[in-house]
Amino acid sequence: MKKLFLLLGLLALHLISFATDTLFVNEPQIPILIDRTDNVLFEIRIPAQKGDILNKLALQFDQSVNIDNIQSVRLYYAGVEAPSRSGTHYSPVTYISSHSRDWTRKANPSYSVKKDEVNNPSGNLTFTTTQPMVNGVNYYWISIEMKPETSLLAKISATIPQAIINNKSAVVSWAGKAETRRVGIGVRQAWDDGVAAYRIPGLVTTNNGTLLGVYDIRYNNSVDLQEMVDIGLSRSTDKGQTWEPMRVAMSFGEAGGLPHAQNGVGDPAILVDEKTNTVWIVAAWTHGMGNERAWWNSMPGMTPDETAQLMLVKSEDDGKTWSQPINITSQVKDPSWYFLLQGPGRGITMQDGTLVFPIQFIDATRIPNAGIMYSKDRGETWHLHNPARTNTTESQVIEVEPGVLMLNMRDNRGGSRAIATTRDLGKTWEEHPSSRHALQEPICMASLIKVDAKDNITGKKLLLFSNPNTQKGRNHITIKASLDEGLTWPAEHQVMLDEAEGWGYTCLSMIDKETVGIFYESSVAHMTFQAIKLSDLIK
């Protein structure tokens, strides 16, 4: 028995010795934002004994990286792991929260202490520390700050070639290594303009090349209607590199004698009339409902006191100013339905000039259905026929060929997207061969656009799709390309942008013939914008 205890003791000492001489490093595939002072580049886990010191840590950038874009690189110490927490982790907390007030763009000093910093670095640099570690798992992390003028097409690739612990070379063990890190910008962060949350992205490119991003301004919290919610809009005239101050595109304030929070309007979809460059936004206005969720409290009927109202605003000056709201509820809603609302996301202009928005409605049996509404007179009147599939909600529409629409739907059955096509503007629908198996989803909003061969550098007709590429959680935000009208989405035509958990809604729009833009709810900012070269997608 004594020999057994001796062997176990020696084994424990060996494991502790090994752990003390090893850094476990994780590089998450998440965006690096040019508007952040701190971005997580590497997370480091070190099992240590009390008094151990990480003396030096070398960092090396790939030769392809434009070092002039980097403002600063910092090493932070984040303390020790909680004894009660199970599993293997690479940070004790979230260092830069996408939700907390004051700490969405820089590290919260309550959770980590800066140990070293290198400004305007070269391709190789070394951090030094004298920080004594405590017994157990200790955490460090490396932050990177980009210069604000860094191109959104920039990429970052780096490694840790050497670490010194207790003046001895340590093993660097990679737990996760991103292929390459992509730059982005946080167009809307939590508490910008005093707003708690921004949700539900829509994105279009006008005939002038202007990017217009729409979203919910959720003033008090992140919950869905009914609440104090308006429709916000951000505008960029330089391909997403910079964005103008937020505009309020639709608001009802204290309408009908009720407070603003019982006159919320949200879940926008946006559309460019490509014939006239008039831009339309459609959203649901909810009046009353006692600040409970509209999904359950919008009732049958047609008046604002009974049911949510379908509202439009339009801009005829490239998104600078917006009309007063236009109520089209009576044109498209069945009185027996509980709730009629839009996509959300974006709509399209068909080749014959017909304007089309995706819609969803809760019918008289309280079952949700997805479909479309359309206008053949430049948005003066709107029409709606039949749903594409029951038990579906948020959807996006494209014209796959002249007169043929494809609807890509969030399906409450879970697991994968439902897809249907119509040749008669929604009077009849046919299930697409890819439906319920080609595109996995965790039951979440997604984006789908078509790019004609003449409109992109590949010279091929493309379908582009984005969503959380998983069946559980809202993570692994991925853009995919199909070259066969949506039948297949090969792995070689995919780019994963954000592996971490977020709200997961996305919207795509072409920036130019070479580049697609994505406006989405990422893990690092409520409204994140990134630009991806088609050459990265179509290999």
BAVO-478494 format. One record per residue (C-alpha): y, z, x; residue in three letters. Coordinates in steps of 0.02 Angstrom, whole numbers, padded with zeros to 5 digits, always signed. Example, Ala and Ser with C-alpha at 12.3 -4.5 7.8 and 13.67 -1.06 7.14 Angstrom:
% residues 2
-00225+00390+00615Ala/-00053+00357+00684Ser/
END
This chain:
% residues 539
+00000+00000+00000Met/+00120+00042+00144Lys/+00085-00129+00220Lys/+00126-00212+00054Leu/+00293-00122+00042Phe/+00330-00167+00224Leu/+00293-00351+00191Leu/+00402-00351+00036Leu/+00543-00270+00133Gly/+00532-00398+00272Leu/+00530-00538+00144Leu/+00685-00468+00059Ala/+00775-00455+00226Leu/+00728-00635+00266His/+00796-00696+00099Leu/+00958-00598+00122Ile/+00976-00667+00297Ser/+00950-00844+00235Phe/+01071-00821+00092Ala/+01209-00751+00203Thr/+01204-00907+00310Asp/+01212-01031+00168Thr/+01352-01103+00061Leu/+01301-01180-00103Phe/+01429-01310-00154Val/+01458-01395-00320Asn/+01575-01543-00345Glu/+01601-01568-00533Pro/+01631-01742-00604Gln/+01796-01701-00690Ile/+01966-01787-00683Pro/+02094-01745-00549Ile/+02262-01740-00638Leu/+02421-01795-00551Ile/+02523-01675-00658Asp/+02425-01523-00599Arg/+02469-01414-00451Thr/+02286-01364-00436Asp/+02129-01465-00473Asn/+01953-01405-00437Val/+01883-01510-00296Leu/+01737-01400-00242Phe/+01660-01239-00308Glu/+01573-01131-00178Ile/+01442-00995-00201Arg/+01396-00882-00054Ile/+01262-00745-00067Pro/+01329-00619+00060Ala/+01316-00444+00128Gln/+01464-00327+00130Lys/+01582-00371+00271Gly/+01522-00550+00298Asp/+01665-00670+00335Ile/+01684-00854+00301Leu/+01777-00894+00462Asn/+01800-01081+00447Lys/+01771-01220+00323Leu/+01791-01403+00370Ala/+01840-01535+00243Leu/+01827-01722+00270Gln/+01897-01859+00156Phe/+01812-02027+00145Asp/+01896-02169+00240Gln/+01928-02258+00074Ser/+02043-02119+00014Val/+02231-02147+00030Asn/+02276-01983+00114Ile/+02461-02013+00081Asp/+02427-01977-00104Asn/+02375-01797-00067Ile/+02511-01664-00074Gln/+02407-01510-00033Ser/+02231-01442-00015Val/+02200-01255-00039Arg/+02057-01133-00014Leu/+02044-00992-00141Tyr/+01934-00836-00144Tyr/+01878-00786-00319Ala/+01782-00626-00292Gly/+01606-00576-00337Val/+01477-00613-00472Glu/+01445-00490-00613Ala/+01277-00402-00589Pro/+01234-00422-00773Ser/+01262-00610-00782Arg/+01102-00711-00773Ser/+01078-00886-00707Gly/+01155-00979-00560Thr/+01342-01009-00572His/+01476-01083-00461Tyr/+01628-00990-00527Ser/+01651-00818-00606Pro/+01784-00885-00728Val/+01877-01046-00769Thr/+02009-01056-00633Tyr/+02129-01174-00723Ile/+02112-01164-00910Ser/+02147-01313-01023Ser/+02191-01192-01164His/+02283-01040-01096Ser/+02472-01023-01096Arg/+02556-01048-00924Asp/+02397-01088-00829Trp/+02349-01265-00882Thr/+02424-01348-00728Arg/+02400-01217-00591Lys/+02275-01085-00541Ala/+02288-00918-00627Asn/+02322-00791-00486Pro/+02232-00658-00586Ser/+02067-00742-00547Tyr/+02083-00810-00370Ser/+02180-00775-00210Val/+02242-00914-00097Lys/+02171-00893+00078Lys/+02231-01051+00164Asp/+02330-01209+00126Glu/+02355-01377+00213Val/+02502-01484+00157Asn/+02507-01672+00184Asn/+02332-01667+00259Pro/+02249-01792+00372Ser/+02075-01859+00339Gly/+01998-01704+00420Asn/+02055-01525+00402Leu/+01992-01348+00430Thr/+02022-01191+00327Phe/+02014-01021+00410Thr/+01997-00849+00329Thr/+01974-00667+00378Thr/+01919-00618+00202Gln/+01778-00487+00207Pro/+01654-00526+00071Met/+01567-00397-00037Val/+01382-00374-00063Asn/+01313-00503-00184Gly/+01366-00678-00235Val/+01543-00719-00179Asn/+01645-00864-00244Tyr/+01770-00981-00160Tyr/+01844-01144-00220Trp/+01946-01287-00149Ile/+02096-01353-00243Ser/+02179-01522-00223Ile/+02356-01569-00276Glu/+02403-01752-00290Met/+02577-01821-00273Lys/+02646-01861-00447Pro/+02671-02045-00404Glu/+02486-02068-00361Thr/+02414-02221-00447Ser/+02299-02186-00594Leu/+02177-02306-00510Leu/+02162-02193-00357Ala/+01995-02113-00314Lys/+01950-01960-00211Ile/+01792-01936-00111Ser/+01766-01791+00009Ala/+01632-01684+00089Thr/+01611-01519+00181Ile/+01533-01561+00350Pro/+01538-01386+00424Gln/+01552-01202+00379Ala/+01558-01050+00494Ile/+01504-00878+00430Ile/+01508-00727+00547Asn/+01553-00848+00687Asn/+01390-00943+00664Lys/+01359-01114+00590Ser/+01302-01101+00409Ala/+01198-01218+00302Val/+01296-01319+00172Val/+01183-01347+00022Ser/+01245-01465-00115Trp/+01205-01409-00291Ala/+01303-01554-00368Gly/+01398-01699-00293Lys/+01508-01816-00393Ala/+01493-02000-00348Glu/+01681-02017-00340Thr/+01825-01924-00419Arg/+01950-02018-00526Arg/+02132-01979-00552Val/+02210-01952-00724Gly/+02361-01876-00809Ile/+02373-01736-00937Gly/+02485-01820-01065Val/+02479-01666-01177Arg/+02428-01495-01115Gln/+02409-01334-01214Ala/+02578-01253-01247Trp/+02679-01406-01198Asp/+02834-01396-01309Asp/+02770-01228-01371Gly/+02620-01307-01458Val/+02452-01217-01454Ala/+02341-01371-01461Ala/+02339-01560-01466Tyr/+02189-01647-01543Arg/+02121-01811-01616Ile/+02175-01954-01500Pro/+02216-02132-01552Gly/+02273-02266-01430Leu/+02337-02446-01442Val/+02424-02572-01332Thr/+02567-02663-01417Thr/+02607-02848-01394Asn/+02736-02794-01265Asn/+02606-02701-01161Gly/+02668-02529-01217Thr/+02537-02394-01233Leu/+02553-02285-01389Leu/+02448-02128-01399Gly/+02442-02028-01561Val/+02369-01856-01597Tyr/+02380-01699-01701Asp/+02518-01577-01652Ile/+02427-01416-01696Arg/+02569-01292-01677Tyr/+02483-01125-01709Asn/+02301-01148-01656Asn/+02168-01281-01634Ser/+02091-01278-01809Val/+02080-01428-01926Asp/+02189-01455-02080Leu/+02249-01360-02177Gln/+02372-01288-02051Glu/+02543-01321-01974Met/+02501-01494-01907Val/+02609-01650-01880Asp/+02572-01820-01805Ile/+02636-01836-01627Gly/+02657-01993-01522Leu/+02672-02021-01335Ser/+02735-02187-01266Arg/+02710-02268-01095Ser/+02789-02429-01034Thr/+02710-02426-00860Asp/+02523-02437-00899Lys/+02502-02250-00924Gly/+02575-02194-00758Gln/+02715-02097-00845Thr/+02742-02049-01027Trp/+02903-02025-01125Glu/+02940-01859-01212Pro/+02836-01831-01368Met/+02897-01903-01533Arg/+02851-01835-01705Val/+02792-01989-01801Ala/+02747-01904-01966Met/+02790-01732-02036Ser/+02809-01656-02210Phe/+02886-01488-02165Gly/+02916-01373-02314Glu/+02876-01500-02448Ala/+02854-01457-02632Gly/+02914-01279-02607Gly/+02766-01235-02494Leu/+02779-01185-02311Pro/+02751-01308-02169His/+02577-01239-02134Ala/+02526-01290-02312Gln/+02593-01466-02286Asn/+02495-01518-02133Gly/+02462-01701-02093Val/+02330-01751-01967Gly/+02182-01847-01898Asp/+02283-02005-01860Pro/+02226-02183-01833Ala/+02344-02314-01761Ile/+02347-02504-01776Leu/+02451-02646-01702Val/+02482-02796-01814Asp/+02457-02925-01678Glu/+02548-03059-01779Lys/+02712-02960-01796Thr/+02696-02813-01672Asn/+02725-02693-01817Thr/+02631-02532-01778Val/+02549-02430-01917Trp/+02489-02250-01917Ile/+02380-02183-02057Val/+02349-01996-02082Ala/+02296-01870-02214Ala/+02429-01758-02291Trp/+02363-01596-02365Thr/+02475-01498-02485His/+02431-01318-02525Gly/+02247-01271-02504Met/+02293-01094-02449Gly/+02275-01131-02264Asn/+02088-01155-02278Glu/+01999-01310-02214Arg/+02041-01468-02309Ala/+01864-01534-02289Trp/+01809-01404-02417Trp/+01969-01377-02515Asn/+02027-01553-02555Ser/+01968-01581-02734Met/+01942-01729-02851Pro/+02100-01803-02924Gly/+02246-01908-02866Met/+02401-01795-02852Thr/+02453-01694-02699Pro/+02419-01533-02794Asp/+02237-01587-02815Glu/+02182-01690-02667Thr/+02231-01747-02492Ala/+02349-01895-02488Gln/+02326-02050-02380Leu/+02493-02085-02294Met/+02561-02226-02185Leu/+02711-02240-02070Val/+02762-02396-01975Lys/+02867-02441-01824Ser/+02952-02608-01798Glu/+03030-02567-01628Asp/+02874-02547-01519Asp/+02843-02366-01568Gly/+03016-02296-01535Lys/+03058-02249-01715Thr/+02953-02226-01872Trp/+02978-02255-02057Ser/+02970-02125-02194Gln/+02791-02092-02253Pro/+02715-02217-02377Ile/+02586-02149-02499Asn/+02441-02270-02530Ile/+02320-02145-02612Thr/+02329-02230-02781Ser/+02284-02398-02703Gln/+02121-02346-02621Val/+02055-02178-02683Lys/+01929-02153-02822Asp/+01984-02002-02928Pro/+01809-01929-02920Ser/+01811-01917-02730Trp/+01852-01751-02650Tyr/+01933-01813-02491Phe/+01986-01983-02424Leu/+02048-02000-02246Leu/+02056-02120-02100Gln/+01948-02155-01945Gly/+02024-02070-01844Pro/+02063-02169-01685Gly/+02124-02348-01707Arg/+02119-02498-01821Gly/+02119-02685-01786Ile/+02199-02851-01833Thr/+02068-02981-01877Met/+02086-03160-01816Gln/+02148-03215-01988Asp/+02282-03079-01985Gly/+02195-02952-02098Thr/+02234-02772-02050Leu/+02085-02654-02051Val/+02074-02465-02035Phe/+01910-02368-02031Pro/+01900-02235-02166Ile/+01787-02094-02225Gln/+01775-02006-02393Phe/+01682-01864-02477Ile/+01614-01935-02639Asp/+01587-01854-02810Ala/+01421-01780-02751Thr/+01506-01703-02598Arg/+01418-01823-02478Ile/+01527-01901-02341Pro/+01529-02090-02317Asn/+01610-02208-02190Ala/+01688-02376-02227Gly/+01846-02480-02205Ile/+02008-02517-02294Met/+02106-02677-02268Tyr/+02270-02766-02303Ser/+02296-02954-02317Lys/+02485-02945-02342Asp/+02546-02863-02181Arg/+02519-02686-02242Gly/+02604-02698-02413Glu/+02444-02665-02511Thr/+02275-02595-02461Trp/+02100-02613-02531His/+01934-02524-02512Leu/+01760-02577-02569His/+01594-02493-02528Asn/+01536-02371-02394Pro/+01430-02433-02250Ala/+01310-02286-02246Arg/+01299-02114-02326Thr/+01309-01950-02231Asn/+01425-02027-02102Thr/+01605-01981-02060Thr/+01719-02033-01916Glu/+01702-02217-01874Ser/+01780-02361-01777Gln/+01786-02545-01823Val/+01789-02709-01726Ile/+01776-02893-01771Glu/+01623-02952-01676Val/+01648-03133-01730Glu/+01770-03217-01849Pro/+01756-03131-02018Gly/+01615-03012-01964Val/+01659-02828-01946Leu/+01554-02697-01857Met/+01573-02514-01904Leu/+01514-02385-01777Asn/+01491-02216-01863Met/+01470-02032-01826Arg/+01307-01988-01914Asp/+01273-01813-01981Asn/+01087-01839-01951Arg/+01127-01816-01767Gly/+01056-01892-01609Gly/+01132-02066-01614Ser/+01268-02175-01689Arg/+01245-02272-01851Ala/+01304-02454-01846Ile/+01325-02580-01987Ala/+01408-02749-02011Thr/+01495-02834-02157Thr/+01547-03015-02189Arg/+01647-02980-02347Asp/+01766-02838-02299Leu/+01649-02701-02352Gly/+01581-02765-02518Lys/+01408-02774-02439Thr/+01340-02702-02277Trp/+01192-02737-02163Glu/+01118-02614-02038Glu/+01139-02675-01860His/+00981-02685-01750Pro/+01055-02557-01630Ser/+01088-02428-01766Ser/+01021-02251-01739Arg/+00949-02280-01566His/+01061-02376-01444Ala/+01203-02249-01426Leu/+01165-02064-01418Gln/+01289-01936-01482Glu/+01306-01748-01516Pro/+01387-01784-01688Ile/+01563-01820-01628Cys/+01701-01949-01645Met/+01684-02102-01530Ala/+01781-02260-01486Ser/+01733-02444-01493Leu/+01837-02597-01447Ile/+01800-02782-01424Lys/+01875-02881-01281Val/+01866-03071-01294Asp/+01817-03171-01140Ala/+01991-03245-01124Lys/+02068-03072-01124Asp/+01976-02994-00977Asn/+01945-03035-00795Ile/+01755-03048-00811Thr/+01768-03201-00923Gly/+01634-03123-01035Lys/+01645-03057-01212Lys/+01635-02868-01200Leu/+01609-02721-01314Leu/+01672-02558-01239Leu/+01618-02388-01306Phe/+01659-02208-01261Ser/+01596-02039-01318Asn/+01510-01881-01254Pro/+01352-01962-01185Asn/+01233-01824-01239Thr/+01146-01754-01391Gln/+01200-01575-01362Lys/+01376-01511-01331Gly/+01529-01619-01302Arg/+01519-01661-01119Asn/+01482-01808-01004His/+01622-01916-01074Ile/+01566-02093-01031Thr/+01631-02270-01051Ile/+01495-02401-01080Lys/+01499-02591-01087Ala/+01387-02709-01186Ser/+01375-02894-01147Leu/+01263-02937-01296Asp/+01373-02883-01443Glu/+01310-02705-01445Gly/+01123-02732-01442Leu/+01106-02646-01273Thr/+01215-02536-01163Trp/+01137-02543-00988Pro/+01155-02395-00871Ala/+01230-02507-00737Glu/+01377-02541-00853His/+01429-02359-00875Gln/+01558-02243-00796Val/+01550-02055-00826Met/+01721-01974-00817Leu/+01703-01791-00866Asp/+01541-01692-00860Glu/+01616-01528-00921Ala/+01631-01462-01097Glu/+01780-01510-01206Gly/+01822-01562-01384Trp/+01757-01735-01341Gly/+01859-01857-01448Tyr/+01905-02021-01362Thr/+02000-02183-01392Cys/+02001-02343-01288Leu/+02128-02483-01268Ser/+02145-02623-01141Met/+02292-02598-01023Ile/+02283-02773-00948Asp/+02148-02902-00914Lys/+02076-02797-00773Glu/+02090-02620-00839Thr/+02039-02515-00989Val/+02130-02356-01034Gly/+02051-02203-01113Ile/+02150-02068-01206Phe/+02038-01919-01237Tyr/+02006-01734-01259Glu/+01943-01689-01086Ser/+01889-01526-01008Ser/+02051-01519-00908Val/+02187-01567-01034Ala/+02201-01584-01222His/+02262-01764-01211Met/+02204-01844-01048Thr/+02236-02025-00997Phe/+02137-02120-00867Gln/+02130-02302-00814Ala/+01965-02385-00766Ile/+01945-02554-00684Lys/+01824-02669-00776Leu/+01749-02708-00605Ser/+01689-02526-00601Asp/+01602-02552-00769Leu/+01535-02729-00753Ile/+01438-02730-00590Lys/
END
